[in-house]
Amino acid sequence: MKKVLYFISAQSTAGVELALENKEDEVSILLLQNAVYCGTKKCSEVANAIKENKKVYVLKEDVELRGIQSLLLDGIEMVDYNGVIDVTFAQDTIVNF
């Protein structure tokens, strides 16, 4: 099983939906820029990803810039820029969405 990171920067659930379709690999999702809004309690797709034990990360600086820390779903891990690098290099494949 390979590790696949879905690197999502657009405020759209399409990338998360694509990640949810991948049942064969160890999937992680990284939400950056406006995609961090998908990590809030209003986004059922990310909630489903967490329920399916997929790792979901958000860029801390983007979350703080938008002031949505208290709105994030439980189970999401905030990472800084160094954490993004660590998460990225731990993967076999990256899907940029």
C-alpha positions, 0 to 999 in steps of 0.5 A: 500500500502506498502513501498518497497525499492530496494537497488541496488549496482551493475552497472546493470539496472536489479534492476531498471527494477524490481522496475519499474515493481512494480505498486502496492507498493510505490517504492523507489530506493537506488543506492549504490557503482557502481550502482550510475552510473545508476543515470546519464543522460545515464540511461533511466531506472532511468529517467523512475522511476523518471517520474513515481514518484518513489523516487530515492536516491544515496549515496553521498559518492559513487557519490563524489568518482566517480566524477559524481555529475554533471552527475546525473539526476534531481530528484535524492536525494543524501543521506549520510550514516545516510540518508541511514539508515533513508530511509531504516528504513522508508520501509516495505520491502527491495529488495536487488539487 
